[in-house]
């Protein structure tokens, strides 16, 4: 093979690789956390009804009594199981019936739910959620 043909082959390969890479990047995209209020936090104290260890996100379902005594059901979104595991979380750390305290970035819609920033377990152990860009969430007092 001549040097000119070899360089065209390499150029063709690189062009094909770049084309495949550029067309595959949307598949790597992920939804944002724009639905959550980044300017304040809410503390939810209640009983876990379900700890869902699933992809693409884990979820924590919590029944929390309000100041009026009425119980509200909160759905708290977590990051991916992969990120949780790398931060030391395990699928059996939280169980239905556990009384927990969760600090969340609430939903902008006002619905009872939000993005979990940290949770305090019945033992008193506090688990930080490995939320990307967690420093951008303003913590407010309880």
Secondary structure, DSSP 4 states (H G I P E B T S, - for coil): --HHHHHHHHHHHHHHHHHHHHHHHHHH----STTB-TT--EEEEEEEEEEE--SS--EEEEEEE-TTS-EEEEEEE---HHHHHHTT--TTSS-TT-EEEEEEEEBTT--SEEEEEEEE-TTS-EEE---TTGGGSPP---
